[in-house]
Amino acid sequence: MEQSIHFGADGHANSRLATRVLRVGKRLVGRASAWRLERARVWAQGKIAGLSARRSHPATFPVACAVGMGLLWAQMHGYLHVPVSVCDWVRLGK
């Protein structure tokens, strides 16, 4: 920010005016940043409350592991494999 010195009618620098302008500017910036900080804090509290309200079922992790292992077993034993040859890809492009 560019600093400027205001001269009064008698030719001397009016330092009180410059100080007052800077003080008011600092106050405005401080209020704006405090308002934004308050909004961010309220948003974060809402998110935390929403996440802590959702309790997962105790069997969720073992079931997910069993499903994943079952899919891996089916893929490894060829049950999920869908053969697509080069001719099929050419026919799909037409």
C-alpha positions in Angstrom: 0.0 0.0 0.0 1.3 3.4 -0.9 2.0 5.7 2.1 1.2 9.3 1.7 1.7 12.4 3.9 -1.1 14.9 4.1 -0.1 18.6 4.3 -2.3 21.0 6.1 -2.9 24.7 5.2 0.2 25.8 7.1 2.5 23.4 5.2 3.2 20.9 8.0 2.5 17.2 7.7 -0.8 16.3 9.3 0.2 13.1 11.0 -3.0 12.8 13.0 -5.1 12.4 9.9 -2.8 9.8 8.4 -2.8 7.9 11.7 -6.6 8.1 12.0 -7.0 6.8 8.4 -4.7 3.9 9.1 -6.4 3.1 12.3 -9.9 3.0 10.7 -8.5 0.9 7.8 -7.0 -1.6 10.3 -10.3 -1.8 12.2 -12.3 -2.5 9.0 -9.8 -5.2 7.8 -9.9 -6.7 11.3 -13.7 -6.9 11.4 -13.8 -8.4 7.9 -11.2 -11.1 8.7 -12.9 -11.8 12.1 -16.3 -12.3 10.2 -14.7 -14.7 7.7 -13.0 -16.6 10.5 -16.3 -16.9 12.4 -18.0 -18.2 9.3 -15.2 -20.8 8.8 -15.4 -21.8 12.4 -19.2 -22.3 12.3 -18.9 -24.3 9.0 -16.2 -26.6 10.6 -18.3 -27.1 13.7 -21.3 -28.1 11.5 -19.1 -30.6 9.6 -17.7 -32.1 12.8 -21.2 -32.4 14.3 -22.5 -34.1 11.1 -19.7 -36.6 11.0 -19.8 -37.5 14.6 -23.6 -38.0 14.4 -23.2 -40.8 11.8 -22.1 -43.9 13.5 -21.1 -46.8 11.3 -22.3 -50.3 11.9 -19.8 -52.6 13.6 -20.1 -55.1 10.8 -19.3 -52.7 8.0 -15.6 -53.3 7.8 -15.7 -57.2 7.9 -18.5 -57.3 5.3 -16.5 -54.9 3.0 -13.4 -57.1 3.4 -15.4 -60.3 2.6 -17.0 -58.7 -0.5 -13.6 -57.5 -1.7 -12.0 -60.9 -1.1 -14.9 -62.6 -2.9 -14.5 -60.3 -5.9 -10.8 -60.9 -6.0 -11.3 -64.7 -5.8 -13.9 -64.5 -8.7 -11.5 -62.4 -10.8 -8.6 -64.7 -10.2 -10.6 -67.8 -11.1 -12.0 -66.3 -14.3 -15.6 -65.8 -13.2 -15.4 -62.0 -13.9 -13.4 -62.2 -17.1 -15.1 -61.0 -20.3 -13.1 -61.9 -23.3 -12.9 -59.3 -26.0 -10.8 -60.0 -29.1 -9.4 -57.5 -31.5 -12.1 -58.4 -34.0 -14.8 -57.5 -31.4 -13.1 -54.1 -30.9 -13.1 -53.5 -34.7 -16.8 -54.4 -34.9 -17.7 -52.1 -32.0 -16.0 -49.2 -33.8 -18.3 -49.5 -36.8 
